[in-house]
Amino acid sequence: MAIDDVPVSGEGIKLGQFLKLANLVESGGEAKQVLADGLVQVNGEPEDRRGRHLVAGDVVQFGTASARVGAEG
């Protein structure tokens, strides 16, 4: 399975924001729903907190898609 690197600026990003940035979901409402349904994993572990802070190297998986938090630049 291919993992897309998605650059983020600053010290990291919240999980809900990253799901949208990485095009894993289309809206904040969809992000909230898929997290509540237990469909998202961070670094191989189930995660349901929209506000979870992600840093460079974290891998988010939703369904068959995966994206890694990358450093900008």
ChimeraX attribute file (.defattr): number of C-alpha atoms within 10 A of each C-alpha:
attribute: neighborCount
match mode: 1-to-1
recipient: residues
	/A:1	6
	/A:2	8
	/A:3	12
	/A:4	15
	/A:5	16
	/A:6	16
	/A:7	17
	/A:8	19
	/A:9	11
	/A:10	10
	/A:11	11
	/A:12	17
	/A:13	19
	/A:14	14
	/A:15	24
	/A:16	24
	/A:17	19
	/A:18	24
	/A:19	27
	/A:20	15
	/A:21	17
	/A:22	20
	/A:23	13
	/A:24	19
	/A:25	18
	/A:26	12
	/A:27	15
	/A:28	13
	/A:29	11
	/A:30	15
	/A:31	23
	/A:32	17
	/A:33	14
	/A:34	18
	/A:35	21
	/A:36	14
	/A:37	11
	/A:38	13
	/A:39	15
	/A:40	22
	/A:41	17
	/A:42	19
	/A:43	12
	/A:44	11
	/A:45	10
	/A:46	14
	/A:47	19
	/A:48	20
	/A:49	15
	/A:50	19
	/A:51	11
	/A:52	14
	/A:53	15
	/A:54	21
	/A:55	18
	/A:56	19
	/A:57	13
	/A:58	15
	/A:59	20
	/A:60	26
	/A:61	21
	/A:62	17
	/A:63	10
	/A:64	8
	/A:65	14
	/A:66	20
	/A:67	23
	/A:68	22
	/A:69	21
	/A:70	18
	/A:71	16
	/A:72	11
	/A:73	6
